[in-house]
């Protein structure tokens, strides 16, 4: 849509006031930028944040008691991505647990089956 120099970018109404004005008001300016952001590809931050939220939700769902074991295939099919985590913790056996906020996981292979050992953050892990 081609606009004249004196039309609002958001709604197309005639602008009154300064010659360099491009929006009617703050509502039109906000609306224009919001619609523009919807057309853009998702930002890297949003992709990471959404994956962390999904990972946490999945880990929480499978770890009701504080410690659990689950087949890797099960959580991966639900969208879990182990590359996205918030921090890590190494135990005395030098196993490195990756955490998504308060829920941790450790990948293990038992009887040729990939599994995740799930734990919940404890105060002694500080």
MARTIVEX-803517 format. One record per residue (C-alpha): residue in one letter; x, y, z. Coordinates in steps of 0.05 Angstrom, whole numbers, plus 5000, padded with zeros to 4 digits. Layout:
N
{aa = a&X = X&Y = Y&Z = Z} $
...
//
This chain:
126
{aa = x&X = 5000&Y = 5000&Z = 5000} $
{aa = x&X = 5032&Y = 5064&Z = 4978} $
{aa = x&X = 5022&Y = 5122&Z = 5025} $
{aa = x&X = 5024&Y = 5196&Z = 5014} $
{aa = x&X = 5073&Y = 5236&Z = 5056} $
{aa = x&X = 5017&Y = 5260&Z = 5100} $
{aa = x&X = 4985&Y = 5192&Z = 5117} $
{aa = x&X = 4994&Y = 5150&Z = 5179} $
{aa = x&X = 5036&Y = 5088&Z = 5166} $
{aa = x&X = 4989&Y = 5046&Z = 5209} $
{aa = x&X = 4919&Y = 5067&Z = 5190} $
{aa = x&X = 4927&Y = 5113&Z = 5130} $
{aa = x&X = 4890&Y = 5172&Z = 5161} $
{aa = x&X = 4912&Y = 5242&Z = 5143} $
{aa = x&X = 4965&Y = 5268&Z = 5190} $
{aa = x&X = 4959&Y = 5336&Z = 5222} $
{aa = x&X = 5018&Y = 5371&Z = 5253} $
{aa = x&X = 5093&Y = 5367&Z = 5240} $
{aa = x&X = 5116&Y = 5353&Z = 5170} $
{aa = x&X = 5159&Y = 5293&Z = 5192} $
{aa = x&X = 5102&Y = 5260&Z = 5231} $
{aa = x&X = 5090&Y = 5188&Z = 5208} $
{aa = x&X = 5037&Y = 5161&Z = 5258} $
{aa = x&X = 4971&Y = 5190&Z = 5283} $
{aa = x&X = 4986&Y = 5174&Z = 5355} $
{aa = x&X = 5022&Y = 5125&Z = 5401} $
{aa = x&X = 4969&Y = 5071&Z = 5390} $
{aa = x&X = 4982&Y = 5072&Z = 5315} $
{aa = x&X = 5057&Y = 5072&Z = 5325} $
{aa = x&X = 5053&Y = 5012&Z = 5372} $
{aa = x&X = 5004&Y = 4975&Z = 5327} $
{aa = x&X = 5049&Y = 4985&Z = 5266} $
{aa = x&X = 5111&Y = 4958&Z = 5301} $
{aa = x&X = 5073&Y = 4899&Z = 5331} $
{aa = x&X = 5046&Y = 4878&Z = 5263} $
{aa = x&X = 5115&Y = 4887&Z = 5233} $
{aa = x&X = 5145&Y = 4842&Z = 5287} $
{aa = x&X = 5095&Y = 4787&Z = 5271} $
{aa = x&X = 5122&Y = 4785&Z = 5199} $
{aa = x&X = 5194&Y = 4777&Z = 5221} $
{aa = x&X = 5226&Y = 4710&Z = 5237} $
{aa = x&X = 5225&Y = 4692&Z = 5311} $
{aa = x&X = 5284&Y = 4722&Z = 5348} $
{aa = x&X = 5338&Y = 4677&Z = 5374} $
{aa = x&X = 5321&Y = 4695&Z = 5446} $
{aa = x&X = 5249&Y = 4674&Z = 5436} $
{aa = x&X = 5269&Y = 4607&Z = 5406} $
{aa = x&X = 5316&Y = 4592&Z = 5464} $
{aa = x&X = 5266&Y = 4615&Z = 5516} $
{aa = x&X = 5210&Y = 4573&Z = 5486} $
{aa = x&X = 5255&Y = 4511&Z = 5483} $
{aa = x&X = 5277&Y = 4521&Z = 5556} $
{aa = x&X = 5204&Y = 4526&Z = 5577} $
{aa = x&X = 5186&Y = 4463&Z = 5539} $
{aa = x&X = 5247&Y = 4425&Z = 5567} $
{aa = x&X = 5228&Y = 4446&Z = 5638} $
{aa = x&X = 5156&Y = 4425&Z = 5629} $
{aa = x&X = 5176&Y = 4356&Z = 5603} $
{aa = x&X = 5228&Y = 4344&Z = 5658} $
{aa = x&X = 5178&Y = 4366&Z = 5711} $
{aa = x&X = 5125&Y = 4320&Z = 5683} $
{aa = x&X = 5170&Y = 4259&Z = 5687} $
{aa = x&X = 5203&Y = 4276&Z = 5753} $
{aa = x&X = 5148&Y = 4278&Z = 5805} $
{aa = x&X = 5187&Y = 4248&Z = 5863} $
{aa = x&X = 5255&Y = 4283&Z = 5858} $
{aa = x&X = 5290&Y = 4227&Z = 5821} $
{aa = x&X = 5268&Y = 4186&Z = 5761} $
{aa = x&X = 5294&Y = 4149&Z = 5699} $
{aa = x&X = 5261&Y = 4156&Z = 5631} $
{aa = x&X = 5279&Y = 4130&Z = 5562} $
{aa = x&X = 5310&Y = 4184&Z = 5520} $
{aa = x&X = 5265&Y = 4167&Z = 5461} $
{aa = x&X = 5203&Y = 4184&Z = 5502} $
{aa = x&X = 5224&Y = 4255&Z = 5521} $
{aa = x&X = 5256&Y = 4269&Z = 5453} $
{aa = x&X = 5191&Y = 4252&Z = 5418} $
{aa = x&X = 5156&Y = 4304&Z = 5462} $
{aa = x&X = 5204&Y = 4358&Z = 5437} $
{aa = x&X = 5257&Y = 4356&Z = 5492} $
{aa = x&X = 5324&Y = 4383&Z = 5466} $
{aa = x&X = 5384&Y = 4368&Z = 5512} $
{aa = x&X = 5425&Y = 4422&Z = 5479} $
{aa = x&X = 5384&Y = 4475&Z = 5516} $
{aa = x&X = 5398&Y = 4480&Z = 5590} $
{aa = x&X = 5411&Y = 4534&Z = 5642} $
{aa = x&X = 5469&Y = 4508&Z = 5683} $
{aa = x&X = 5504&Y = 4444&Z = 5704} $
{aa = x&X = 5526&Y = 4408&Z = 5767} $
{aa = x&X = 5581&Y = 4355&Z = 5775} $
{aa = x&X = 5573&Y = 4303&Z = 5830} $
{aa = x&X = 5628&Y = 4267&Z = 5868} $
{aa = x&X = 5631&Y = 4212&Z = 5815} $
{aa = x&X = 5645&Y = 4267&Z = 5763} $
{aa = x&X = 5578&Y = 4257&Z = 5729} $
{aa = x&X = 5555&Y = 4323&Z = 5698} $
{aa = x&X = 5481&Y = 4336&Z = 5705} $
{aa = x&X = 5452&Y = 4389&Z = 5660} $
{aa = x&X = 5396&Y = 4431&Z = 5690} $
{aa = x&X = 5337&Y = 4468&Z = 5662} $
{aa = x&X = 5324&Y = 4513&Z = 5721} $
{aa = x&X = 5311&Y = 4466&Z = 5779} $
{aa = x&X = 5305&Y = 4401&Z = 5739} $
{aa = x&X = 5368&Y = 4363&Z = 5720} $
{aa = x&X = 5383&Y = 4306&Z = 5673} $
{aa = x&X = 5441&Y = 4259&Z = 5659} $
{aa = x&X = 5445&Y = 4217&Z = 5596} $
{aa = x&X = 5463&Y = 4144&Z = 5609} $
{aa = x&X = 5463&Y = 4081&Z = 5567} $
{aa = x&X = 5436&Y = 4018&Z = 5600} $
{aa = x&X = 5429&Y = 3953&Z = 5562} $
{aa = x&X = 5440&Y = 3990&Z = 5497} $
{aa = x&X = 5381&Y = 4036&Z = 5512} $
{aa = x&X = 5392&Y = 4112&Z = 5519} $
{aa = x&X = 5361&Y = 4138&Z = 5582} $
{aa = x&X = 5359&Y = 4202&Z = 5623} $
{aa = x&X = 5367&Y = 4202&Z = 5698} $
{aa = x&X = 5325&Y = 4260&Z = 5724} $
{aa = x&X = 5338&Y = 4296&Z = 5789} $
{aa = x&X = 5314&Y = 4359&Z = 5823} $
{aa = x&X = 5361&Y = 4414&Z = 5848} $
{aa = x&X = 5379&Y = 4409&Z = 5922} $
{aa = x&X = 5410&Y = 4461&Z = 5967} $
{aa = x&X = 5474&Y = 4420&Z = 5976} $
{aa = x&X = 5488&Y = 4427&Z = 5901} $
{aa = x&X = 5505&Y = 4501&Z = 5910} $
//
